[in-house]
Amino acid sequence: MKPEKTPLVSVVIPCHNSAKTITLSVLSALHQTYPSVEVIVVDDASTDDTPEIVRKLDCTLIELTENVGAGPARNRGIAASRGDILFFLDSDVALAPEAVANAVKIFEENPSYGAVWGVYGDRPLVDDGVVEWVQVLYGHYRATRKLGAARTGHFASGAIPRAVIDKIGAFDERLLGQYANEDHEFSLRIAEHYPVIRTLSVVGYHDDDDQLSSILRKLYRRSGSLVPLVLKQRELKPEREATHRPAEVAAATLTTASLPLVLVSPYLAVVPLLFLAWFISVDLPLFNYVRRTAGWRMVPPSVFLSFLYSLAISAGALSGGLRYVLDARFRQRYRTPAGVH
């Protein structure tokens, strides 16, 4: 019997000013155990040494002269690729050696699947301190709580058959900017048409944010811009897969909002304390995971940072909700017809 053809996998890596990690990312894709891989790096008008670094590596480099954003950059990579399967990898993520092989195996065993999403590993790609460790531990823990059938995607390390893109289109290039959520829109569009899975067998190690101000700003802006997408896709209930769950966000918000009661009467301090206890109880499994993995010393910063993150998300969602009511264009932000390229 003639052996079946091994599908070619095109690993598409968009990057912008990624000199710190691009070598680790590309080499991780080149050194996969899977035998049939091409690597395509799309440099999105970097102003650092990223293009020079990539030219020394055994991959295809596409250089854009204008900064277009991750979605359009990924589309340029798709157009230049030859693979039967597109594997999207971020430039600050390095894959575990078996990641591509495991994704291909899942598609072979489940040909109806529209995407296979991976998860972040339990250690940072580059250790930049406590804030990054908390980010990485949170990301890994919460991803492992959402394994199996999925709705929202993870284009930092995720695979999609080319046939799926041919049918429903690629990234919506009208969604521009750092917080455009073009990846959320695309992944939800896939989930409307195909079964999708999130698996622990596809792992990427992430050089996560290590500056608190940057994280808070990102959470605020992303949560606000997601409001019309969440409301559009109510039947898919994307908030169920959110990294920060609605209950913890609500508990942190109510704790903060009830603090002025202490000025009315010291006895009313019991109200914010009860809300704080609710917040801790909601996240207690997470804090126990941090304790088991990184020790007691990481628990206090984990509680503090998680509380701040929830407040940033709450503020962003409230801002986005107000904008949704007042701005008709914002309400139509994600009205993307199937098949858009």
DAHUBEL-V282367 format. One record per residue. N is the residue number from 1. RES is the residue in one letter. OMEGA is omega in whole degrees, 0 to 359 (999 if undefined). NEAR is the number of other C-alpha atoms within 10 Angstrom. Layout:
n=<N;N>
res=<RES;RES>
omega=<OMEGA;OMEGA>
near=<NEAR;NEAR>
This chain:
n=<1;2;3;4;5;6;7;8;9;10;11;12;13;14;15;16;17;18;19;20;21;22;23;24;25;26;27;28;29;30;31;32;33;34;35;36;37;38;39;40;41;42;43;44;45;46;47;48;49;50;51;52;53;54;55;56;57;58;59;60;61;62;63;64;65;66;67;68;69;70;71;72;73;74;75;76;77;78;79;80;81;82;83;84;85;86;87;88;89;90;91;92;93;94;95;96;97;98;99;100;101;102;103;104;105;106;107;108;109;110;111;112;113;114;115;116;117;118;119;120;121;122;123;124;125;126;127;128;129;130;131;132;133;134;135;136;137;138;139;140;141;142;143;144;145;146;147;148;149;150;151;152;153;154;155;156;157;158;159;160;161;162;163;164;165;166;167;168;169;170;171;172;173;174;175;176;177;178;179;180;181;182;183;184;185;186;187;188;189;190;191;192;193;194;195;196;197;198;199;200;201;202;203;204;205;206;207;208;209;210;211;212;213;214;215;216;217;218;219;220;221;222;223;224;225;226;227;228;229;230;231;232;233;234;235;236;237;238;239;240;241;242;243;244;245;246;247;248;249;250;251;252;253;254;255;256;257;258;259;260;261;262;263;264;265;266;267;268;269;270;271;272;273;274;275;276;277;278;279;280;281;282;283;284;285;286;287;288;289;290;291;292;293;294;295;296;297;298;299;300;301;302;303;304;305;306;307;308;309;310;311;312;313;314;315;316;317;318;319;320;321;322;323;324;325;326;327;328;329;330;331;332;333;334;335;336;337;338;339;340;341>
res=<M;K;P;E;K;T;P;L;V;S;V;V;I;P;C;H;N;S;A;K;T;I;T;L;S;V;L;S;A;L;H;Q;T;Y;P;S;V;E;V;I;V;V;D;D;A;S;T;D;D;T;P;E;I;V;R;K;L;D;C;T;L;I;E;L;T;E;N;V;G;A;G;P;A;R;N;R;G;I;A;A;S;R;G;D;I;L;F;F;L;D;S;D;V;A;L;A;P;E;A;V;A;N;A;V;K;I;F;E;E;N;P;S;Y;G;A;V;W;G;V;Y;G;D;R;P;L;V;D;D;G;V;V;E;W;V;Q;V;L;Y;G;H;Y;R;A;T;R;K;L;G;A;A;R;T;G;H;F;A;S;G;A;I;P;R;A;V;I;D;K;I;G;A;F;D;E;R;L;L;G;Q;Y;A;N;E;D;H;E;F;S;L;R;I;A;E;H;Y;P;V;I;R;T;L;S;V;V;G;Y;H;D;D;D;D;Q;L;S;S;I;L;R;K;L;Y;R;R;S;G;S;L;V;P;L;V;L;K;Q;R;E;L;K;P;E;R;E;A;T;H;R;P;A;E;V;A;A;A;T;L;T;T;A;S;L;P;L;V;L;V;S;P;Y;L;A;V;V;P;L;L;F;L;A;W;F;I;S;V;D;L;P;L;F;N;Y;V;R;R;T;A;G;W;R;M;V;P;P;S;V;F;L;S;F;L;Y;S;L;A;I;S;A;G;A;L;S;G;G;L;R;Y;V;L;D;A;R;F;R;Q;R;Y;R;T;P;A;G;V;H>
omega=<180;181;178;179;175;181;173;177;177;177;184;183;173;180;174;182;186;185;183;191;189;179;179;181;182;181;178;178;180;185;176;176;178;192;188;185;166;182;181;177;177;180;186;176;178;176;176;185;184;181;180;178;184;181;181;183;186;181;176;179;172;182;177;183;178;179;186;181;188;182;177;178;176;178;178;177;177;182;182;187;179;189;173;179;176;177;183;183;176;185;176;180;174;184;166;188;185;188;182;180;181;178;179;180;179;178;179;181;182;187;179;184;178;179;172;180;176;179;173;177;186;174;180;175;175;184;180;172;190;182;179;178;178;178;183;180;177;183;181;182;185;175;180;175;185;180;180;181;187;175;181;186;185;186;172;175;182;185;181;174;180;181;178;179;178;183;189;181;182;183;179;185;172;180;186;177;185;183;183;180;178;178;177;180;182;182;177;177;176;183;176;188;187;167;181;181;170;189;177;180;176;187;173;181;194;168;189;177;177;178;184;182;179;180;181;178;181;180;179;185;181;181;177;183;180;185;181;179;178;180;178;186;183;183;178;178;183;180;179;180;180;178;177;188;181;183;181;177;179;181;179;180;181;176;182;183;183;180;179;178;179;179;178;179;178;180;181;174;179;183;178;178;177;178;178;177;177;179;182;180;179;183;184;177;177;181;175;177;178;180;181;186;188;178;183;184;181;184;180;178;178;179;182;182;179;178;179;180;180;178;179;178;179;180;179;180;177;177;179;178;178;179;179;180;189;190;181;180;178;179;182;189;186;178;186;177;176;179;179;179;999>
near=<3;4;5;6;6;11;14;18;27;26;29;30;29;28;26;20;17;21;20;15;20;25;18;18;23;27;16;17;29;20;14;17;15;19;14;15;21;20;23;25;27;28;28;24;20;18;12;13;12;21;24;10;13;20;12;9;14;13;17;17;17;19;16;14;10;10;14;14;21;26;23;23;26;25;20;19;26;22;8;15;21;14;18;15;25;25;31;23;27;26;27;25;28;28;29;18;18;16;24;29;18;20;24;22;11;16;18;12;9;11;11;13;20;23;29;28;30;28;27;30;24;19;20;23;21;17;14;14;12;14;19;22;24;24;22;23;23;21;20;19;20;18;20;15;10;18;16;14;14;22;25;26;25;20;22;25;28;26;29;25;21;21;13;19;20;11;13;17;19;25;24;23;17;15;19;15;13;12;18;22;20;23;21;20;23;23;23;23;22;26;21;16;14;15;17;23;21;23;21;19;17;24;25;29;24;29;23;23;18;18;13;14;9;10;18;19;14;18;21;23;20;20;22;24;23;23;22;19;19;19;14;16;16;10;9;16;15;17;16;14;17;13;15;18;15;14;14;24;22;17;24;25;23;19;21;15;12;16;16;13;15;14;10;10;9;9;10;15;16;14;16;22;15;14;21;20;16;19;24;19;14;16;18;14;12;19;23;14;15;21;16;12;12;14;11;13;10;18;19;12;14;22;18;10;17;23;22;18;23;25;24;25;25;22;19;24;21;16;17;24;19;13;18;20;10;11;12;10;10;15;19;13;18;21;11;14;11;16;14;14;15>
